[in-house]
Amino acid sequence: MNWHDHIATDPGVLAGKPVVKGTRLSVEFLLGLFAAGWTERQVLENYPHLTPEGLQAAFAYAQERISDDTWLAPKAA
């Protein structure tokens, strides 16, 4: 999956957050839906202008960004 074909940033759209091209749906928002328990079907039904490829690109973008960064272990409670 080449997420570059489906994900864009523009300072004039959602303060430059990465969004699925042709939408105002940010990668952050889509990941949040899944974190809240939404299914792929629910997301695509509720946002019909979002394609399965655009949704997959959001995950590919997030995966690449996470693998590029240095992560610290959470502090013990």
C-alpha positions in Angstrom: 0.0 0.0 0.0 1.4 3.3 -1.1 -0.3 5.6 1.4 1.2 8.7 -0.4 -1.5 8.2 -3.1 -4.3 8.6 -0.5 -3.1 10.8 2.4 -2.4 14.5 2.2 -1.5 17.4 4.5 -2.5 21.0 3.9 -2.1 23.8 6.4 -5.5 25.0 5.4 -7.3 21.7 6.1 -7.6 20.6 9.8 -4.5 22.6 10.7 -2.3 20.5 8.6 -3.2 17.1 10.1 -2.9 14.2 7.6 -6.2 13.5 6.0 -7.6 11.1 3.4 -7.4 12.9 0.1 -10.7 14.4 -1.0 -12.1 14.3 2.6 -11.7 16.1 5.8 -11.3 12.8 7.6 -8.0 12.8 9.5 -5.9 9.7 10.2 -6.2 10.6 13.9 -10.0 10.7 13.7 -10.2 7.3 11.8 -7.9 5.6 14.3 -10.0 7.0 17.1 -13.1 5.4 15.6 -11.4 2.0 15.6 -10.1 2.6 19.1 -13.7 3.2 20.2 -14.8 -0.1 18.7 -16.1 0.8 15.3 -15.8 -1.8 12.6 -14.5 -1.2 9.0 -18.1 -1.7 7.8 -19.4 0.9 10.2 -16.8 3.5 9.2 -17.4 2.9 5.5 -21.2 3.0 5.9 -21.1 6.2 8.0 -18.6 8.0 5.7 -19.6 6.8 2.2 -17.1 9.2 0.5 -14.3 7.2 2.2 -13.0 4.3 0.1 -11.6 1.1 1.5 -8.2 2.1 0.0 -8.3 5.4 1.7 -9.0 3.7 5.0 -6.2 1.2 4.5 -3.9 4.1 3.6 -4.7 5.7 7.0 -3.4 2.6 8.7 -0.4 2.3 6.5 0.5 6.0 7.2 0.1 5.4 11.0 2.2 2.3 10.9 5.0 4.0 9.0 4.9 7.0 11.3 5.1 4.8 14.4 8.0 2.8 13.0 9.9 6.0 12.3 9.8 7.4 15.8 11.6 6.5 19.0 9.2 5.3 21.7 9.6 5.4 25.4 8.0 2.8 27.7 5.1 4.1 29.7 5.9 5.0 33.2 4.8 2.5 35.9 1.8 3.6 37.9 
